[in-house]
Amino acid sequence: MRPIQMVDLKAQYQSIKKTVDTAILDCIESGAFINGPQVKNFKAHLEDYLAVDTVIPCANGTDALQIALMGLGLQPGDEVIVPTFTYVATAEVIGLLQLTPVMVDVDPDTFNVTAALIEPLITNKTKAIVPVHLFGQSADMEPILALAKKHKLYVVEDNAQAIGADYTFSDGRVEKTGTLGDIGTTSFYPSKNLGAYGDGGAIFTQNEGLGKHLQMIASHGQNKRYYHQCIGVNSRLDSIQAAVLDIKLVQLDAYAAARQAVAAVYDQAFESIEGVQTPVRQHNSTHVFHQYTLKVPADKRAALQVYLKGKGIPSMIYYPVPLNEQEAFKGIIDTSKRSFPVTEQLCQEVLSLPIHTEMDAEQLAFITTTFCAFFE
């Protein structure tokens, strides 16, 4: 049996090796390493895939979030609502721009924020909501968008873990996550569902004017070389990464199907284990399974991880510490009078198992049998 990895990027590469190698060599031979035709092609193809007006490739997912918030013209002290159960980058950029992150708890089943949890936190200082489509499925966006419209708030989607997921509105419309709010952002970190062979990210919007402004910010605030209209940053996707991503984009739906097949095997194997909760699917979102994240009894999680590791099965805890308890946010936020019971519980119970596009039946049988044996 092949060694089991959380994400097997080498095996995935082997399946597209010839095409990738040719594309990378073509890029090197062209000498167009920055803003080459590969970037323009990938941008156009991603716009088509997402059915979105504008895609702005950039250097990484954190930059994408920062540029998105810069593009909204927010002022120091403005409040931005963000889940406390997510990766630090989502809230980090809020603090970096001297905005105020307002932490919100999450749903215990989907791990995502909901409109009902957000609404009590809205004040006259609130300017934006940043829902995270965690682990591969959409937050319930229709009520969040209605809430944002009611209170005249911007919505910036953190879609780093759910690119390719579909959200279905009550009227039957189906749209891709990342295209639902004012701005969507994503990461192309190598382990993402659409991952580069280095770093990368992108910003999406259906607003053509806003798209031009965001593009300008990402390029030193210029819309013409050496003519700078605003303070910007230097954030761009290099041509080699765009070439790799363009190849993988064609496979993205197949990659999602492969991950969903793995998740189905896990579901069936674990559904009857007492105290273990398999991932809950939201009725109006597909799940592309960036992670397969279970809830296990808190008092057994550490021993389970040690047991799995001893059998050659990796696992990860996303995330062990709530954002509101991170040292980085002390002095920026005051949550002393608020509680986050769901997040605190999740940080003690969640465990993610290996899931990727190249898992085979032998590996899955070994993982499921081994996992189940721990609870016998």
N, C-alpha and C positions, 0 to 999 in steps of 0.2 A: 504493500500500500504506500502511495506517495505520502510524504509528511503533510500533516494538516496545518494550514495557516489560516489566520483570520481573513486575509485577502491574498489570493495567489496571483500576483501581478505577472510573475514570470510565465506561468502556464497560460495566462490570457494572452501575453505577448506572442507566445509560440503559435497561437491560432491565427494571428494577423501579421506574423513576422515579415513575410515577403513584401507585403504592401507597405508596412511601416518603414522597413529598411529603405525601400525605394524612395518613399516620400521624404525621408530625412536626408538621404544623399542628394536628392534633387534640390532640396532647400540649401544645403551646404554649397553645392556647385553653383547655385544662382547667386550666392552672396547677399541675398536680401533677407538678412536675419531679423530685422525690425520692420514691422508693417509691410511685410512682403505679401505677395498674392495669396499665400496660404491663409493669412489672417483675414483678408477680405472674403475669401471663399468660405471659410468657417463661419464668419459673421453672417453671411447671406444664408448659408444652409441652416444655421441655428435659428435665424429669424423665421425661416420657412417651417422648421420643425415645431417651433413654439407658437406659430401664427401670431407673431408680435411685430410691432412696427419697427422697433429699434433694439439691437443688441450692441453693447459696447464691451468688447473684450478688454480685460485688464490683468494686472499682475497676479492677483490672488483674491480669495473670497473676502478677506478682511478689508482689503482696499475697496472692493465692490460695495461693502456696507458703508464704509467711510465716505466714499464719493457720493453714494445715494443720499446720505444725510446732508452732506455739504450742498448738494443740488437743491435742497428744499428751502434754503435760506433761513434755517433755524438760528436762534440767538442763544448765547450763553444763559443757562438757567431754564430754558425751555425743557419741558418734561417729555420723555419718550418712554412709552410702556413696553416692557420686554419680559419674557418669561425668565424665571430664576432657575429653571431646569433646562439648561442648554450649554453649549460651549461658550467660553468666555468672550470670544470675538464679537458676539452679538451685542453684548453690553459694553465691551471694551471701547469700541469706537464712539459710543455715546459719551462716555467719560472723557475720551481723548479730545472731543470737540467742545468740551466744557458744557455739554448738555447734562440734564439730570436723568439718569436711568431710574425708572419706577418699576420695581420688580413685582411680578404677578405670579401666583401659583398656577398649577396646571391641572388638567383633567387626569384622574388616576388611571384611566384605561388607555387613552390615546397618547398621554404625556404631552399634549399640546394645550396652548391657551384657548380659552373660549370667550365669547362676547360677555357671558354672564360674569365671568371672573374679572374681565377688564373694566366693565362699566363703573363699578364703585370707585375705581381709582382715577377716573377722569376729573381733572380740575380745570380752572381757567388758564393754567400754565401748560396743559397737555397739548402737544402739537402733532404727535405721531404715535403709531402703534407698529411694533415690529414682531409680527407672528413668525414663529419658526415651525417649519414643516418637519418635525423631528422624526428621525430614524427611517423616513421614506414615505410618509403619508401626509396629506394636507391637513392643516388645522381647518376647523369648520368655518370657512371664509365668508359665506353669505351673511350670517349674522354679524360678523366682525366688520364687513364692508358697510352694512347698513348702519351700524353703530358709528363708524367713522364718518359717514355722510351726515348723520344726525348732528354730530358734534364738530363737523368741519375739520377732521383730522386726516393727516396723510397716513397711508399704509405702505410700509416697506417690507416685502416678504424676504425672509431668510430661507432661501431654497437650496442651501448647500447640500442637503441630504435627500432631496426629493425630486431632482430633475427628472422629468419624464412622467411624473405622476399626473393623473387626471382628476379634476374636481368637477362634480356634477351639481349644477344649480337646481333649485326647485322647479324652474320652468323647463328643465331638460337640457339646457346648454351645458356643454362639456368644454372646459378650458384647462390648459396646463398650469400647474402650480408655477409661481413666479411671474405670471402674466395677469394676475387677478387684481392686485392693488395698483398703487401709483407707480411703484418701482419694485422690481424683483432683483435679487442678487443670488449668485451661486459661486461655488468654489470648484476648481478642477484639480484639487490636490490628488495625487496619484491613486489613493484608495477610494476616492469617490466613485459613484456609479458611472459617471463620465469623467474619467481621470486622465490627466496629462502624464508625461514622463518628466515632470518637474512641477513647478507651481503655475497657477493660472486662475483666473476668475472671469466673471462677466456680470453685466448689469442689463436689465431688460426694462422696457417701458413701452406702453401703447401711445404715449404722448410725444408727438414728433418734436415739439418745441423743447420739452423737458429733456428729450434724448440728446438734442444738439447741445444743450447746456451741460449735461453730464459728460458728454464726449469732450467738451472744452475743458472741464475741470480735470478730467483724466489726463489731459495733454498740456499741463502747465498753464491752464487757463487761456489757451490760445485757440482761435478758430482759423487763424492764418499764421504761418510760421513767422515768429519773432514779433507778433502783435498779440499782446496778452490783455484779455478783457477782464479777467478776475484772478484771484489767487487760486491756484490749482495744485495738482500733484503730478508726479511722473509715474504713471501706472499703465503698463501695456503688456499684452500677451505676445511673446516672441514667436517668430514664424515657425520654428521647429515644433513648438508645443501645439500651435494651431494645426499644423499638418497632421500630427498624431490625433488630436481631438476630432478632426474632420473625418478621419477613418473610423474612429470609435463611435461617432454620432450615428453613422449608418447602422451600427449594431446595438444602439442603446435600447430599443424596445426588446430585442432578443436577449440582451443582458438582463433586463428587468424580468422577462419571462423565466430565465434560468434561476434567478434569485427567488422568484415566487414559487418555483417548483421545489427548491430546497426548503423554503418556509413551510410548504404544505406537508413535506415529509416530517419535519420537526413537529408541526402541529399535531399530526396524527399520533406520533410517538409519545408526546408529552401530555396530551389532553386529559388523561385520567390520573396524573400524578397529583396527589393531594398537596395543596399548598403552593403549587406551581401554576402561574397564569401565563398562557401563551399570548402573543401579541393580538390585541383587539383591533379589528378592522373597522374603520369608520364607514358608515353605509354610503356616503356620498363621495368617497375618495378611493382611488386605487392605492395600493401600497407597493412601492418599488424596492423595499427592504434594503436600504443602505446598511441597516443593522437588523439582526434578529434578536430582539431584546425581550427576555423573560422577566417575570417577577418571581423570585424564589424566597423562601423564609429567611429573614435577616439573620437568624441565629445559625443558619446552615450555609450561608453564602461563602464565607471564607474557606470552610472545610471543603465545600464543593469545588471551588477554584483550585485548591491544592490537589484534590483528588483528580480532577481533569488534567491538570498540568502533568501530574505523575504518569498519566496514560498517554501523554503526547497531544493533548487537546487544549489549544489556547482558548482563553476567554478574556473579556474586557468588561470593565465597569464604566459605563457612560451615564452619569457622572457622579463621582464620589462625594463632592462638596457642592452645596447649593451656591449659586452666584452671590446671594445676599450675605453669605458667610465668608466670602473670599477677602483676604487681607487688602487686595487692590481697591476694593470699593469702600473701605472704611474711610469716613470723612467726606465721601461723595454722596452716600445715601444714608438715611436713618430709617431702619426697619425695626427698631426696638419695640415699637408699639404694634407691630404686625406679626403674624405667624404664617408659615408656609408648610402646613402639615403634610400635604401630598408630596411636595418636593422632598421634604426631609425623610419621608418614608421611602420614596423611590430611591434616594441616594443610598439607602440601606438594603434595598431589595433587588435592584435591577442587575441583570447579568446578560451580556451579549455573547452569542455563540458564533463560530465561524460561518460566514455566508459569502459566497462569491460565485462567479460565473463558471468556474471550472471544477466545481465539486462533483465527485463521482459517487456511484452507488455504494462502493466499498467504504469510502470515507464516511458517508452518511450513516450507513449501517453501524459502523464502529462508534461514531459519536452518539447516536441515539441509544444504542445498547449500553454503552458505558454510562451515559447520563442517567438512564433509567435505573441502572444497577445501584447507583448511589442511594436512591430513595427506597430500595427494597428492604 
